[in-house]
Amino acid sequence: MERPRPKDNSAVQQAAPPSHRPDLTVATEGEFAGWRTWTRDTFESHNGPFWHRIDDDGHVRCAFRVEKKHLNGMKAVHGGCFMTFADYCLFAIATRELEGPGVTVAFGAEFLDAAFEGELIEATGEVTRAGKSLIFVRGMLKSGDRPLFTFSGTIKRVKRKVPATEVADSH
């Protein structure tokens, strides 16, 4: 039996994250109760919601439930949705190594199978190398035991740049 999902953000509360992630929130009810998401990235928020958690074994698991808005004209998950979710997963999987802001500087993917409305898409992966400035990640999206999409990417650690509008507003 499927657990009910929140219809809006009312079931999401602010977590007590490290100071570098003030936008980390945790679902308090529904299918993803206890799972985390970031709210700063409005593109991902608009295209998701995408969720992640750290399992008991210390591995990061990411997930989203396919909704109508995720579908292409053939009623399968749009490839861009898989790519956006995989990019989200890069950062979730690398969260311990990243410890601050970063940007994707390389991304590769292979489409293996289609997914459809109502399916639960889950991702797991690993950091293959973490250096001073670059973090290398690979992972796979699945629906149940069915592989859908493999990906790899490189994250570059960066210092957060303050947009000119924020600087002007602070004076």
Secondary structure, DSSP 8 states (H G I E B T S, - for coil): ------SSGGGEEE----TT-TTEEEE-SSTTTT-EEE-S-HHHHHH---EEEE-TTS-EEEEEE--GGGB-TTSBB-HHHHHHHHHHHHHHHTHHHH-S-EEEEEEEEEE----BTT-EEEEEEEEEEE-SSEEEEEEEEEETTEEEEEEEEEEEE------HHHHHHT-
